[in-house]
Amino acid sequence: MIRIDLTQGIGLKATQDAYFDILNTKLKKARGRQEFTSASTKERIRRAYIHFKQKRHGLMYVYEYLLNNFREVITDEPQKLVKHMQKITALYKKHKLTNDKRIRNEGTVARHILKTLGYESFSGGKKSYRFINLLNVPVCPYCNRQWITTVEADSGKVRATLDHFFSKEKYPYLSMSLFNLVPSCYSCNSSLKGRKEFSLVKNIHPYIEDFNGKLHFSIGFVKGASGTKKVVEFYKDEKSLAIELKADAKSSKSDLKKAKKNSSIFQLEKLYAHNKDYVVELVQKSVVYNATYINDLAKKYPKLFNSPGEVKRLVYGNYTLTSDLNKRPLAKLTRDICLELSLPI
């Protein structure tokens, strides 16, 4: 699992401001021969607040909170989102609200909040593409195995799915919060995570942390393989190898528990078992290449490579620096196995 570091690129504050502006942009839409301008998210919340205040309905207090704390709910980081959750949960309790409580002629409470915040129109429209392009996350952070590249063309378009770390069914008022929207591949989002409930206590949140210092990939040996411990003796026999996720020695019990929980939900060991050939190639490279050889290549072709780091990327077929693991699928696997094989990174 790889961290989404919003301090990189344009920076955290600029990303928060840009996303806030995306939600407040009024788009022009065509309806028949008429053209109209859609309301901003905050304007829809204001209208909902007035509507339920006139009806003296308890939902007015939730919309009042969202109206008064709009920017914070939309852009606050995960730890602060938990505080918003606690305060709105208290409003639910005080005013006897539940997500499945029906409002006369207006659906359920949760459905009304989702519609007011505009998640469905956001998810299926231009703004979701603007948001995902803003984040510039090319690889699924949950599995680090799938590209989630955005493509927009006249003939069709595709983008990453958006996972709600905190369930939008349970916390509809966080359905549009920046740090609750995780760009991810379809397999991780829909097939594996689905509606499983995540929390900061039990799970790794990709905007906060990753597996670094908690779990690392390691080469193991399947049952029945030779008793030798020399990995290089298996470089032609991928059937004898196993790819395992092992605990880092310095990992705390709580962090390790969260990492293992994520690993289990996203079936990482089972998925990575299909990448044995990739690991075998790294084993082979550990025999052929060494630090001296890599440095010699950099010196021999100064016009081809800007640094020894570029030579390493050519040799290993991937990025290996921690700060670059989000740039290409299998980057963490590459880094961890290279370290285990004492390859220079």
Secondary structure by P-SEA (a helix, b strand, c coil): cccccccccccaaaaaaaaaaaaabbbbbbcccbbbbbbcaaaaaaaaaaaaaaacccaaaaaaaaaaaccccccccaaaaaaaaaaaaaaaaaacccccccccccccaaaaaaaaaaaaaaaacaaaaaaaaaaccccccccccccbbbbbccccbbbbbbbcccccccccccccccccccccccccccccccccccccccccccccccccccbbbbbbbcccccccccccccccccccbbbbbbbcccccaaaaaaaaaaaaaaccccccccaaaaaaaaaaaaacccaaaaaaaaaacccccccaaaaaaaaacccccccccccccaaaaaaaaaaaacccc
